[in-house]
Amino acid sequence: MLFDFPRLRAALNLVRLGSHVARALQEGSPVVALETAVVTHGLPMGTNWMVAQDMEVILRGRAVTPATVGVYEGRLVIGLTDQELRELANKAQERMRWERERRRQMLLPREGRGGEQKDGDPPVAKVTARDLGPFLARAQQAQPEGEADSEVPRFAGTTVGATLVACRLVGIRVFATGGIGGVHREPPFDVSGDLPQMSISPVIVVAAGMKSILHVEATYEYLETLGIPVIGYRTDTFPVFYAREYRSPYTGRPLPVPFRADTAQEVVKMAVSHWALGLSSAVLVVVPPPEDVAIPWEALDAWTKQALEEARRLRISGPAVTPFLLEQLERLSGGRTVDVNVALLRNNVQVARDIARALHFSYPEILRKLSPGK
């Protein structure tokens, strides 16, 4: 017998839908989802809060509702309030202090580490789709509502994959992010959970390609394996987060995108045609970062190799790798990578806003039929 999933979620009190998002979905007005791993783990303190606000303002400026997704007090919130988003942003500073101390202790001889080792959990986590259920269950079990603080974290930023789970739950069809995860460069060639979630989520994902710290060509091939269409927005070549154009070490040439679209309406037509054939994957729209701040691929690749070497030296692995590499790239580039990250996030949100409006005005009936339970 299958679960009645909506009732089960309600009984467990796992998900809260922000009132502004609930109203927009009820009225059928355009909505764009935003992730929060970039707020908790991707940008420096101060910048993270500023950019989180900016992205929501960009959407609201054209009557598009932002649905910023994160874990707050042990619940998956689809549509964080300003205060909740600010609190998640502030916890990023606590996390950075926690991680610096943990790395420092790991480098000490075992006998010199003392009794205050950072072996527990950080004050704010980064959760993937795989993590969501266990994380929420543990948070709620450790600290029932109204009780004193617990050592178990109850706050988290959501990755692309975890945010896509939220999109599926409530029927959001457009999602803006910085860059997607993918296949890592070195053994064991970890594959991000973003990719399989994209393969089962009928959502238009707007990003500046995949993160440049990844194996670009392996990720590109994996997208094809999963049947995820890739559309270049006003570009014929594949961008890689901080760089407008990736160049293959094997051929020296850029990586072409399979399809190009020059307007939001063209993107929507391609996405709806994909779904109309019974296919239920995401459609990835890749947008190059603004030309005035983008970094040449050759410089970016050299910095990435240095950052990977430092990660190996410090024995950093698992989910901690990406935030560490981003911090190292910021250092090696003299802060340029942060400037690009901020610019591309704002740019991607503008593109997603236009796509959401085009989808809303061109295909309201299709949106209704794609809603959960239809």
Secondary structure as the mmCIF struct_conf table of DSSP 4:
data_model
#
loop_
_struct_conf.conf_type_id
_struct_conf.id
_struct_conf.beg_label_comp_id
_struct_conf.beg_label_asym_id
_struct_conf.beg_label_seq_id
_struct_conf.end_label_comp_id
_struct_conf.end_label_asym_id
_struct_conf.end_label_seq_id
HELX_RH_AL_P HELX_RH_AL_P1 PHE A 5 LEU A 12
TURN_TY1_P TURN_TY1_P1 ASN A 13 ASN A 13
STRN STRN1 VAL A 15 LEU A 17
HELX_RH_AL_P HELX_RH_AL_P2 SER A 19 GLU A 27
TURN_TY1_P TURN_TY1_P2 GLY A 28 GLY A 28
STRN STRN2 VAL A 31 LEU A 34
BEND BEND1 THR A 36 THR A 36
HELX_RH_AL_P HELX_RH_AL_P3 ALA A 37 ALA A 37
HELX_RH_PI_P HELX_RH_PI_P1 VAL A 38 GLY A 42
BEND BEND2 LEU A 43 LEU A 43
TURN_TY1_P TURN_TY1_P3 MET A 45 GLY A 46
HELX_RH_AL_P HELX_RH_AL_P4 THR A 47 ARG A 60
TURN_TY1_P TURN_TY1_P4 GLY A 61 ALA A 63
STRN STRN3 THR A 65 TYR A 72
TURN_TY1_P TURN_TY1_P5 GLU A 73 GLY A 74
STRN STRN4 ARG A 75 ILE A 78
BEND BEND3 GLY A 79 GLY A 79
HELX_RH_AL_P HELX_RH_AL_P5 ASP A 82 LEU A 107
BEND BEND4 LEU A 108 LEU A 108
HELX_RH_3T_P HELX_RH_3T_P1 ARG A 110 GLY A 112
BEND BEND5 ARG A 113 ARG A 113
BEND BEND6 GLY A 115 GLY A 115
BEND BEND7 GLY A 120 GLY A 120
BEND BEND8 PRO A 123 VAL A 124
STRN STRN5 ALA A 125 VAL A 127
HELX_RH_AL_P HELX_RH_AL_P6 ALA A 129 ALA A 142
BEND BEND9 GLN A 143 GLN A 143
TURN_TY1_P TURN_TY1_P6 GLU A 145 GLY A 146
BEND BEND10 GLU A 147 GLU A 147
HELX_LH_PP_P HELX_LH_PP_P1 ALA A 148 ASP A 149
BEND BEND11 GLU A 151 VAL A 152
STRN STRN6 ALA A 156 THR A 158
HELX_RH_AL_P HELX_RH_AL_P7 VAL A 160 VAL A 170
TURN_TY1_P TURN_TY1_P7 GLY A 171 GLY A 171
STRN STRN7 VAL A 174 ALA A 176
BEND BEND12 GLY A 178 GLY A 178
STRN STRN8 ILE A 180 ILE A 180
STRN STRN9 VAL A 183 HIS A 184
BEND BEND13 ARG A 185 GLU A 186
TURN_TY1_P TURN_TY1_P8 PRO A 187 PRO A 188
STRN STRN10 VAL A 191 VAL A 191
TURN_TY1_P TURN_TY1_P9 GLY A 193 GLY A 193
HELX_RH_AL_P HELX_RH_AL_P8 ASP A 194 MET A 198
TURN_TY1_P TURN_TY1_P10 SER A 199 ILE A 200
STRN STRN11 ILE A 204 ALA A 207
BEND BEND14 ALA A 208 ALA A 208
STRN STRN12 GLY A 209 MET A 210
TURN_TY1_P TURN_TY1_P11 SER A 212 ILE A 213
STRN STRN13 LEU A 214 LEU A 214
HELX_RH_AL_P HELX_RH_AL_P9 VAL A 216 THR A 225
TURN_TY1_P TURN_TY1_P12 LEU A 226 GLY A 227
STRN STRN14 VAL A 230 TYR A 233
BEND BEND15 ARG A 234 ARG A 234
BEND BEND16 ASP A 236 ASP A 236
STRN STRN15 THR A 237 THR A 237
STRN STRN16 VAL A 240 VAL A 240
TURN_TY1_P TURN_TY1_P13 PHE A 241 TYR A 242
STRN STRN17 ALA A 243 ALA A 243
BEND BEND17 ARG A 244 ARG A 244
STRN STRN18 ARG A 247 ARG A 247
TURN_TY1_P TURN_TY1_P14 PRO A 249 THR A 251
BEND BEND18 GLY A 252 ARG A 253
STRN STRN19 PRO A 254 PRO A 254
HELX_LH_PP_P HELX_LH_PP_P2 LEU A 255 LEU A 255
STRN STRN20 PRO A 256 PRO A 256
HELX_LH_PP_P HELX_LH_PP_P3 VAL A 257 VAL A 257
BEND BEND19 PRO A 258 PRO A 258
STRN STRN21 PHE A 259 ALA A 261
BEND BEND20 ASP A 262 THR A 263
HELX_RH_AL_P HELX_RH_AL_P10 ALA A 264 ALA A 276
TURN_TY1_P TURN_TY1_P15 LEU A 277 GLY A 278
STRN STRN22 VAL A 283 VAL A 286
HELX_LH_PP_P HELX_LH_PP_P4 PRO A 288 PRO A 290
TURN_TY1_P TURN_TY1_P16 GLU A 291 VAL A 293
HELX_RH_AL_P HELX_RH_AL_P11 TRP A 297 ARG A 313
TURN_TY1_P TURN_TY1_P17 LEU A 314 ARG A 315
HELX_RH_3T_P HELX_RH_3T_P2 GLY A 318 ALA A 320
HELX_RH_AL_P HELX_RH_AL_P12 VAL A 321 LEU A 332
TURN_TY1_P TURN_TY1_P18 SER A 333 GLY A 335
HELX_RH_AL_P HELX_RH_AL_P13 ARG A 336 SER A 362
HELX_RH_AL_P HELX_RH_AL_P14 PRO A 364 LEU A 370
BEND BEND21 SER A 371 SER A 371
TURN_TY1_P TURN_TY1_P19 PRO A 372 GLY A 373
#
